[in-house]
């Protein structure tokens, strides 16, 4: 492996991204007043949890070699509908929450149908869905509506023994996703589909079904994130999901995934989401303007793309000796 690819691969390894997150936290504790308090650290975890849920769902889509730009507006729609439909009534929370998860799965299934049956490019398709969902939100309301039940606000904001409950929700979803990605036949087929869909199809993989489940994971992650955001805001703010789609993609790529597909990890995604949370918290504590924060986020996006390019660059051949495939990209040698 060449130097650039090897360095990038080590940098974005899940252990490396958590190490970088820890280093950033230590540096912030040293340089930024108020960062190292227990209350602020808990706030970082709480604020990062919704992004982590969305990014976990996005991981499945990106590993499959696809993209989902609609997750931000899907999250925003779930925020508005959750608050409007429950209107603060505790008895409505579970039915509405299940309806939001079903909505996310339905949107994901619709995406897979267009990609599988009509061969629509996922980038173009989900960009269109982003606009459709945004239109639905503002057709419904152009101002904050409803309020959340106290139980949802408790899950989104409170702590148990000093541990944010939202962080526990993220951890639980991450563990389920990790098992699905690494311990199931679906996970093997997902990596194979993202690595080379045609080869996977010839090896007997049901590529259409794999893509369906990947998009369903993405939709569910977005609506679960919407439930947490609704609990934090307390009301249905129409612009609540703005920017989540970009942040989720950045977290997935920084966490070790390749935008070309076939590579990614849940642990890396969660670590990157926490890293982005630390950076955002530090910039807020320093009272950095929103414009500068946008600029900083743009630099992170560019850096993520550079790392992806370096990681996917083929190694240089030495003499006539054949080189092995890059590690982390799954292949199929037989029918799964």
NORWOBEL-V886360 format. One record per run of one state. SS is the DSSP state (hx for helix, st for strand, lp for the rest). FROM is the first residue (numbers start at 1). LEN is the number of residues. If there is no record, write none. Layout:
BEGIN
ss->SS from->FROM len->LEN
ss->SS from->FROM len->LEN
END
This chain:
BEGIN
ss->lp from->1 len->2
ss->hx from->3 len->9
ss->lp from->12 len->2
ss->hx from->14 len->18
ss->lp from->32 len->6
ss->hx from->38 len->26
ss->lp from->64 len->7
ss->hx from->71 len->16
ss->lp from->87 len->3
ss->hx from->90 len->28
ss->lp from->118 len->4
ss->hx from->122 len->19
ss->lp from->141 len->4
ss->st from->145 len->1
ss->lp from->146 len->4
ss->hx from->150 len->8
ss->lp from->158 len->1
ss->st from->159 len->2
ss->lp from->161 len->2
ss->st from->163 len->2
ss->hx from->165 len->18
ss->lp from->183 len->2
ss->hx from->185 len->11
ss->lp from->196 len->1
ss->hx from->197 len->6
ss->lp from->203 len->4
ss->hx from->207 len->27
ss->lp from->234 len->2
ss->st from->236 len->1
ss->lp from->237 len->7
ss->hx from->244 len->11
ss->lp from->255 len->11
ss->hx from->266 len->20
ss->lp from->286 len->4
ss->hx from->290 len->23
ss->lp from->313 len->5
ss->st from->318 len->1
ss->lp from->319 len->2
ss->st from->321 len->1
ss->lp from->322 len->15
END
